[in-house]
């Protein structure tokens, strides 16, 4: 049985945009959609039955409002509503374990909607061991605004030195479900003079040779996935520069940007890497963060 698509809702415009995106994703996957509202409460705060009952009414209204919004977009998707209580980042990361994927609303530029503000959103991505998708209300990709099913590319960031099967599989499957082109990008940095010595970098010819070499590496990494997904059109691209900047430029009008996130070796210290951190804050399109060991 397909895992449900789970979306965190809090009544904000961003979370409603995320719910729309999640509804379309559930329809593509033939999966249920679970709307989850988290009452953000630290265990040390406690709470009485009376306060919990008072919280229940607003939570139901938030969930019902999101369900109504979803039904206007995809009336064919089966929707279930759920409530939870606890530290938001921990509860949402736990919910991601049973989700494919977990979807959250994001304001971008370092702000995430409603109870997902600030470090909570980063905490969810850092803790989750299943994919998390962040969606802005003004995202240029699918699921928001008019249309919602244009044939923009799915953009994938690839590290050809340490490629990750989980990230590649998610990107290819996502492109297949959308009948979209997959643009795979590897960003590389030219060696500096300290590395090469006084001879320098070799000029434009040397630069072109290095770019072609990286492109061959990328092509080799993707070949097995091209064979597994022969119906997915793939465009291979390499760019000189910092990975975050290259990905943000490539995904400016993408349907979805897919990046990997290495699960930390010490779970007590969850964190996101610099590339993931940068694209979370700045990507205009929906962003899928896929964890890997």
Secondary structure as UniProt FT lines:
FT   STRAND          4..8
FT   HELIX           13..29
FT   STRAND          33..40
FT   HELIX           43..45
FT   HELIX           49..73
FT   TURN            75..76
FT   STRAND          79..86
FT   HELIX           88..96
FT   TURN            97..98
FT   STRAND          99..108
FT   TURN            109..110
FT   STRAND          111..112
FT   HELIX           114..116
FT   TURN            117..118
FT   HELIX           119..127
FT   STRAND          132..135
FT   TURN            137..138
FT   TURN            142..143
FT   STRAND          154..157
FT   HELIX           165..178
FT   STRAND          182..188
FT   HELIX           193..196
FT   TURN            198..199
FT   HELIX           203..228
FT   TURN            229..231
FT   STRAND          234..240
FT   HELIX           243..250
FT   TURN            251..253
FT   STRAND          256..262
FT   HELIX           267..269
FT   HELIX           274..282
FT   STRAND          287..292
//
